[in-house]
Amino acid sequence: MEIENRVRILEDDRAIRDLKARYLRAADGKDIKDMRGCFLKDAVVEFEGFPRFEAREPFIETFQQMACVPGIFDIHHGANGVVQFENQNRATGQWSLLFHNINLEARTLTQMGVEYDDIFEKDDAGEWRIAHTRSRRTSALVHQIDKEGQPTVTVMGQMEAAFGK
């Protein structure tokens, strides 16, 4: 393989990893503008427990309604990324996610293990974007916090008990 090809692959790999990190940071920071920029307009979003979104904007609207409200604090910690290139304009990626949520209104603390399977494509300007993202929950730990601040585990490991299927 020519050195130019090898350098391009390394640069593209880094760009995709940075894109995924930017998406997760935008979710934590409730940065809708940056989040929007991570997706192609016709991106498909399939997150377990949510309806399938056939375009970026309906997903962004739902995210705003659910996460961009007072009393919701999230941490999306992605790791273990594996990127594979199908060609110069399309790649796949797998990521593990530790999700942590504090919901002051519901008085819950939630931790979930999540696995992502993503497809990345270059847009018309040659920038990598998320074209399709799918997630599945692998574990959950949910605490209900009483009025005295004492936690009680309500779900441990059983996804159906916490979120239904």
N, C-alpha and C positions, 0 to 999 in steps of 0.2 A: 504494500500500500504506500502510495506517495506521501511524503511528509505533509504536503498541503491538505490532503484528505484527513490525515491523522490529526492535524491541528484543528481543522474544521469540526471534526467529531468531538474533540475535547471542548472546543468553544461552545458547540451546540449542547453538549451534555451539561456544561456549567450554566448555560442560559435556561435550560429546562429546570434544573435544580433551583436556580434563583427564582424562576417563575412560581414554582410550587411554594417556596418559602414566602414569597411576596403575597400569594393568595392566603396562606395561613395567617400571616401577620395582619393582612387587611381584615380578615375575619375577626381576629382578636381586637383590633383597633377600631372596628366598625367603620372602616374606610371604604365607603361604597364606590367612590371614583376609582381607587386603585383596584378594588375587587373586580369591578366591571372590566377594567383593562386587562385582566388576566384571562378572560374568556373570549372566544370567537362569538360573534352575534348569534349564530345558530348552534351554539354548544348544547350538548345534551347533558343533563345532570340527573343522576339516579342515586340518591342517598337513601339507604334503607330506612324505612319509617316515614318517608316523605313521598309525595307524588312525583312522578317522572316529569321533568321539565324539558321541553323541546327547544328552548331558546334561553339565552342569557337573562333577558329582562324579567320574565316571570320568576326565575330563581332569585334574582336580586331583590325583587319586591317582597317575596316571602322572607328572605333573610332579614330585610329591614323590619318587617312586622314582628318577627320573632326575636331577633337578637339586638336590634338597635333601639332598645327601650331601657328606661332607668331600672336599675336593680338586677340587670343581667350582666354577668362577668364571665368571660370565656378565655380558655387557653387551649390552643390547638398546637400540640407539640409533635411535629412530623419527624420521622427518622427512617432509617433502613431503606432509603431510596435505591431503586434499581431501574435504570433507563436502558432501553434497547431501541435501536434505530431500524425502522423499516426501509426508509430511504432518506434523502436529504431534507425532505419536508414533512416527515411524519415519524413519530416515535411513540413508544408506550412507556409507562412507568408504573411501578408498584411502590406504595409507601405504607408504613405503619404510623398510626396516629394515637397519641394519648390525648383525650379530650377531657377537660375539666370545666365544670360549669357551676357557678354560684347563682342561684335564683332567689333573690331576697323576698319577692312576693310569695312564692310557693314555699319558701323556707327549706330549700333542698340544696344539697351538694351532690353533684353527679360526676362520676368518672367513667369513661368508656374507653375500651380498646376498639380501634376501628382499622380496617384495611381498605386502602384505596387502590383502584385500578384505573389508570388514566390513559387517554390518547391525547397527544400534543401534535399540533400542526402549525406550520408557518402561515401567517396571514399575508395579505397582498403586499405589505411592506417588508416581508421577510423576517418578521418577529414571531417567536414562538408564543402560542396561546393554547389554552386548554380547549380541546375540541369535544371531549367526552370524559366525564368523570363518574365513577361508580364507587360507592362505599358500602361496606357491610360491617355491622357491629359484631365484635367478637367477645366482648365481656362488658359487664356493667357493675358498678357499685354505687348505690344511691342511699344517701342519708337524709332522713327527715329531721329537721331541727325544731325542737319544741320552744315554747316561749321563754324558758329559762336558758336556752342556748345549748341544750344537751342533744347530741345526735343519737338517732336510732337507725340502724341499718334496716332498710326496707327491701332492698334488692341486692343480691350478691351473686353475680354470675348468670342469672337467668334473664335473658333478654326479653322473653315474652312477658314475664311478670312486670317488667318496667315499662315496656313500650308496645307490647302487642306485636303481632306478625302480620 
